[in-house]
Amino acid sequence: MAHWLVKTEPESWSWDDQMKQGAKGGEWTGVRNPQANRHMREMRKGDRVFFYHTGKEKQVVGIAEVVGEAHPDSTDAAYPAVDLRAVEALKRPVTLAEVKADALLKDGTLARAPRLSVQPVTDAEWQRIMELSKT
């Protein structure tokens, strides 16, 4: 199982919005960056995904699961989309500042490429964020 992180502006699509999708989940659309699109095509059913709020919050807030692999985005079929369902909120959100200050996380993709909307997370990074979140 691989791990990922997806980013969203909470004003556009928040963790609460994702939770409202229920057990079936919903389509993760609107990703246009070529590198992020490649990552989406690599996502597999059952992979776990950190849900990150950008903007003023800049923090990991929840865990989702890939329930549908890459398919044409319903908003523009030239791009891929995946289907995600919310699994659980983190007990304590983990901020970007904490990530950048952490010895294990400071060289990871989130710290180095904070604007990339879909990115891989290593097993060690996943475990560290889980520790920091107390989840």
Secondary structure, 3 states (H helix, E strand, C coil): CCEEEEEECCCCCCHHHHHHCCCCCEEECCCCCHHHHHHHHHCCCCCEEEEEECCCCCEEEEEEEEEEEEEEECCEEEEEEEEEEEEEEEEEEEEHHHHHHCCCCCCCHHHHCCCCCEEEECHHHHHHHHHHHCC
